[in-house]
Amino acid sequence: MQAYDYYLRAADARASYHSSASRDDLSAARRFLQHALAIDPNYARAHAALAMVYQSFWNQRWDGDCPWPAALDRAYQLAHKAVQQAPDLPQARVALGWVLFWKGQHAAAIAEHERAIALNPNLTDRLIAHTLVCAGEPARAIQHLEMHMRFDPFYEPLAPGVLGLAFFMLKRYAEALPHLREFVSRDPNRRAAHEWLAATFGQLGELENARAEAAELLRVAPYYTISGSPVVTHLKRPEDIENLTDGLRKAGLPVA
C-alpha cells in the first residue's frame, strides 16, 4: 500500500506537469516513483510510469540524475522491464510503444500500441494517437482522439494539441486552429503548443500571428531550431516533414 500511495502521488505530479510543463513537477513524479520501486521492485505500473517520466525529461532536454542524451535509453529500459514483469498490462505496452516511437521505430511502436488495445479494447490514450500522427496515419489518430476526449472529460492539454496536429497533417489548417489554441491556452509554457500553432498560422497565411507564436516558442525554448525539433525529426513521411517545416519557416523560426 505504501508503494501504491507513492504511485498515486506520482500520478498527481505527472498530471500537474502536463498542465504546467514544470521541471519541479516532473522531478517530483520521478522521486515518488523511485520511492515506490524501492519498496516494490516488481511494480510494473511504476516502471511504466517512470519510463514516461524519463521520456519527458529527454523530450524537454532536461538533465536530472540521468544525463539528457541517455534519458531515452533509460526510458526504454524501464518500459521493457514493465512489459517483462506484466506482459498483459496495457499501460506497459503503451509506455514501450511511446519510447519506441521516439527511437524512430514507428512500426514497432504501433505494434505495441495495438497490443495494448487488444488487451483492453476500451483503452484510449493520447500517446497512441500521437504515434499514429507522426507515423503518417492522422485520420486514424483523429478517430482515436475524439473517442479519448469523449471518454475522459478531464483530458490533458496535449490531447487537443495532438488533435490539432492531426488536422494540420491533413492540411485542414482551419480545423486544426481551435484545438491548438486550446492547447496553448491550457499549457502556455509548452514548446510544442507554440510550435504547432505557429506552423498552422504560417500555413493559413496569418503571418503576424505566426510570428507572435514563434516569439513565444523561443521564449519557452531559446535553443529551438526547426532542424532540431523533436516532432520534425520524428515524422515518418517526407511530405509531413515538408508540410510542418514549411509552416515553421513561414513563421520566421530559425532553420538551424
C-alpha positions as CSV (number, residue, x, y, z in Angstrom):
1,M,0.0,0.0,0.0
2,Q,2.9,2.4,0.6
3,A,4.2,1.8,-2.9
4,Y,0.8,2.4,-4.3
5,D,0.5,5.6,-2.3
6,Y,3.8,6.8,-3.9
7,Y,2.4,5.8,-7.3
8,L,-0.7,7.9,-6.8
9,R,1.4,10.9,-5.7
10,A,3.5,10.5,-8.8
11,A,0.3,10.3,-11.0
12,D,-0.8,13.6,-9.4
13,A,2.6,15.2,-10.1
14,R,2.6,14.0,-13.7
15,A,-0.9,15.4,-14.2
16,S,0.4,18.8,-12.9
17,Y,3.3,18.6,-15.2
18,H,1.1,18.1,-18.2
19,S,-0.5,21.5,-17.4
20,S,2.5,23.3,-16.1
21,A,5.4,22.0,-18.1
22,S,7.3,22.4,-14.8
23,R,10.6,20.7,-14.2
24,D,9.7,20.6,-10.5
25,D,6.5,18.7,-11.1
26,L,8.3,16.2,-13.3
27,S,11.1,15.8,-10.8
28,A,8.5,15.1,-8.1
29,A,6.9,12.4,-10.2
30,R,10.3,10.7,-10.7
31,R,11.1,10.9,-7.0
32,F,7.7,9.4,-5.9
33,L,8.1,6.5,-8.5
34,Q,11.6,5.8,-7.3
35,H,10.3,5.5,-3.8
36,A,7.6,3.2,-5.0
37,L,10.1,0.9,-6.8
38,A,12.4,0.9,-3.8
39,I,9.6,-0.6,-1.8
40,D,8.3,-2.9,-4.6
41,P,10.9,-3.6,-7.3
42,N,8.3,-5.7,-9.3
43,Y,5.8,-2.9,-9.6
44,A,5.2,-2.9,-13.3
45,R,2.9,0.1,-13.4
46,A,5.5,2.2,-11.6
47,H,8.2,1.0,-14.1
48,A,5.9,2.1,-17.0
49,A,5.2,5.4,-15.4
50,L,8.8,6.1,-14.7
51,A,9.7,5.3,-18.3
52,M,7.2,8.0,-19.3
53,V,8.9,10.5,-16.9
54,Y,12.3,9.8,-18.3
55,Q,11.0,10.2,-21.9
56,S,9.6,13.6,-20.8
57,F,13.0,14.6,-19.4
58,W,14.6,13.6,-22.7
59,N,12.0,15.5,-24.8
60,Q,12.4,18.6,-22.7
61,R,16.3,18.2,-22.8
62,W,16.4,18.5,-19.1
63,D,19.3,16.8,-17.2
64,G,18.5,15.2,-13.9
65,D,20.0,12.1,-12.3
66,C,20.4,10.8,-15.8
67,P,22.3,12.9,-18.5
68,W,20.0,14.2,-21.2
69,P,21.2,12.0,-24.2
70,A,20.9,8.8,-22.0
71,A,17.4,9.6,-20.7
72,L,15.6,7.9,-23.7
73,D,17.7,4.8,-23.2
74,R,16.7,4.8,-19.6
75,A,13.1,5.2,-20.6
76,Y,13.4,2.2,-22.9
77,Q,14.9,0.0,-20.2
78,L,12.1,0.9,-17.7
79,A,9.4,0.3,-20.3
80,H,10.9,-3.0,-21.4
81,K,11.1,-4.1,-17.8
82,A,7.4,-3.2,-17.2
83,V,6.5,-5.4,-20.2
84,Q,8.6,-8.3,-18.9
85,Q,7.0,-8.0,-15.4
86,A,3.5,-7.7,-16.7
87,P,3.1,-8.6,-20.4
88,D,-0.7,-8.3,-20.1
89,L,-0.6,-4.8,-18.7
90,P,-1.9,-2.3,-21.4
91,Q,-0.1,0.6,-19.8
92,A,3.2,-1.2,-20.0
93,R,2.6,-1.8,-23.8
94,V,1.7,1.9,-24.3
95,A,4.8,3.0,-22.5
96,L,7.0,0.8,-24.6
97,G,5.3,1.8,-27.8
98,W,5.8,5.5,-26.9
99,V,9.5,5.1,-26.2
100,L,10.0,3.1,-29.4
101,F,8.3,5.9,-31.4
102,W,10.9,8.4,-30.1
103,K,13.6,5.9,-31.0
104,G,12.3,6.2,-34.6
105,Q,10.8,2.7,-34.7
106,H,7.3,3.6,-35.9
107,A,6.1,0.2,-36.9
108,A,7.3,-1.4,-33.7
109,A,5.7,1.4,-31.7
110,I,2.3,1.0,-33.4
111,A,2.5,-2.8,-32.9
112,E,2.9,-2.3,-29.1
113,H,0.0,0.2,-29.0
114,E,-2.2,-2.3,-30.9
115,R,-1.2,-5.0,-28.4
116,A,-2.4,-2.6,-25.6
117,I,-5.7,-2.1,-27.4
118,A,-6.1,-5.9,-27.9
119,L,-5.6,-6.3,-24.2
120,N,-8.2,-3.7,-23.4
121,P,-10.5,-2.7,-26.3
122,N,-11.8,0.2,-24.4
123,L,-8.3,1.7,-24.0
124,T,-7.8,5.2,-25.3
125,D,-4.6,7.2,-24.8
126,R,-3.3,10.4,-26.2
127,L,0.1,8.8,-26.7
128,I,-1.3,6.2,-29.1
129,A,-2.8,9.0,-31.3
130,H,0.4,11.0,-31.2
131,T,2.3,8.0,-32.5
132,L,-0.2,7.5,-35.3
133,V,0.0,11.1,-36.4
134,C,3.8,11.0,-36.7
135,A,3.7,7.6,-38.4
136,G,1.6,9.0,-41.2
137,E,-1.9,8.0,-40.0
138,P,-3.5,11.2,-38.9
139,A,-7.1,10.2,-39.9
140,R,-6.9,7.2,-37.6
141,A,-5.4,9.4,-34.9
142,I,-8.4,11.7,-35.1
143,Q,-10.8,8.9,-34.6
144,H,-8.8,7.7,-31.6
145,L,-8.5,11.1,-30.0
146,E,-12.2,12.0,-30.4
147,M,-13.1,8.8,-28.6
148,H,-10.4,9.5,-25.9
149,M,-11.7,13.0,-25.3
150,R,-15.3,11.7,-25.1
151,F,-14.4,9.1,-22.6
152,D,-12.2,11.4,-20.4
153,P,-13.7,14.9,-20.0
154,F,-10.6,15.8,-17.9
155,Y,-8.2,15.1,-20.8
156,E,-4.7,16.6,-20.5
157,P,-3.9,19.7,-22.6
158,L,-1.8,17.7,-25.1
159,A,-4.9,15.8,-26.3
160,P,-6.4,18.7,-28.2
161,G,-2.9,19.6,-29.3
162,V,-2.3,16.3,-30.9
163,L,-5.8,16.5,-32.4
164,G,-4.8,19.8,-34.0
165,L,-1.6,18.4,-35.2
166,A,-3.5,15.5,-36.9
167,F,-5.7,18.0,-38.7
168,F,-2.6,20.0,-39.7
169,M,-1.0,16.9,-41.3
170,L,-4.2,16.5,-43.3
171,K,-3.8,20.2,-44.4
172,R,-7.1,21.0,-42.7
173,Y,-5.5,24.0,-41.1
174,A,-8.7,25.9,-40.2
175,E,-9.9,22.8,-38.3
176,A,-6.6,22.5,-36.5
177,L,-6.7,26.0,-35.2
178,P,-9.3,25.8,-32.3
179,H,-7.7,22.7,-30.9
180,L,-4.2,24.2,-31.0
181,R,-5.5,27.4,-29.4
182,E,-7.0,25.3,-26.6
183,F,-3.6,23.6,-26.2
184,V,-1.8,26.9,-25.9
185,S,-4.3,28.4,-23.5
186,R,-4.1,25.4,-21.2
187,D,-0.4,24.8,-21.4
188,P,1.3,28.2,-22.3
189,N,4.8,27.0,-21.3
190,R,4.9,24.0,-23.6
191,R,7.2,24.2,-26.6
192,A,5.1,22.0,-28.9
193,A,2.0,24.2,-28.2
194,H,3.5,27.3,-29.7
195,E,5.4,25.3,-32.4
196,W,2.3,23.7,-33.8
197,L,0.2,26.8,-33.6
198,A,2.9,28.9,-35.3
199,A,3.1,26.4,-38.2
200,T,-0.7,26.4,-38.5
201,F,-0.9,30.2,-38.6
202,G,2.0,30.1,-41.1
203,Q,0.1,27.8,-43.5
204,L,-3.0,29.9,-43.1
205,G,-1.1,33.0,-44.2
206,E,-1.7,34.7,-40.9
207,L,1.9,35.7,-40.6
208,E,1.6,38.3,-37.8
209,N,0.0,35.6,-35.6
210,A,2.6,33.1,-36.7
211,R,5.5,35.3,-35.7
212,A,3.9,36.1,-32.4
213,E,3.7,32.3,-31.6
214,A,7.3,31.9,-32.9
215,A,8.4,34.5,-30.4
216,E,6.6,32.7,-27.6
217,L,8.2,29.4,-28.7
218,L,11.6,31.0,-28.5
219,R,10.8,32.4,-25.0
220,V,10.0,28.9,-23.8
221,A,12.8,27.1,-25.7
222,P,15.6,29.6,-26.7
223,Y,17.6,26.7,-28.2
224,Y,14.9,25.8,-30.6
225,T,15.6,25.2,-34.3
226,I,13.4,23.6,-37.0
227,S,16.0,21.1,-37.8
228,G,16.3,20.1,-34.2
229,S,12.6,19.9,-33.5
230,P,11.6,16.6,-31.9
231,V,8.5,16.3,-33.9
232,V,10.1,17.3,-37.2
233,T,12.8,14.8,-36.7
234,H,10.4,12.0,-35.8
235,L,7.9,12.3,-38.6
236,K,7.9,9.3,-40.9
237,R,6.6,10.7,-44.2
238,P,8.7,13.2,-46.1
239,E,5.6,15.1,-47.2
240,D,4.6,15.6,-43.5
241,I,8.1,16.9,-42.7
242,E,7.9,19.4,-45.6
243,N,4.4,20.5,-44.6
244,L,5.4,21.2,-41.0
245,T,8.8,22.8,-41.8
246,D,7.2,25.0,-44.4
247,G,4.7,26.4,-41.9
248,L,7.5,26.9,-39.3
249,R,9.7,28.7,-41.9
250,K,6.8,31.0,-42.7
251,A,6.5,31.8,-39.0
252,G,10.2,33.0,-39.2
253,L,11.7,30.3,-36.9
254,P,15.4,29.5,-37.3
255,V,16.1,26.5,-39.5
256,A,19.4,25.5,-37.8
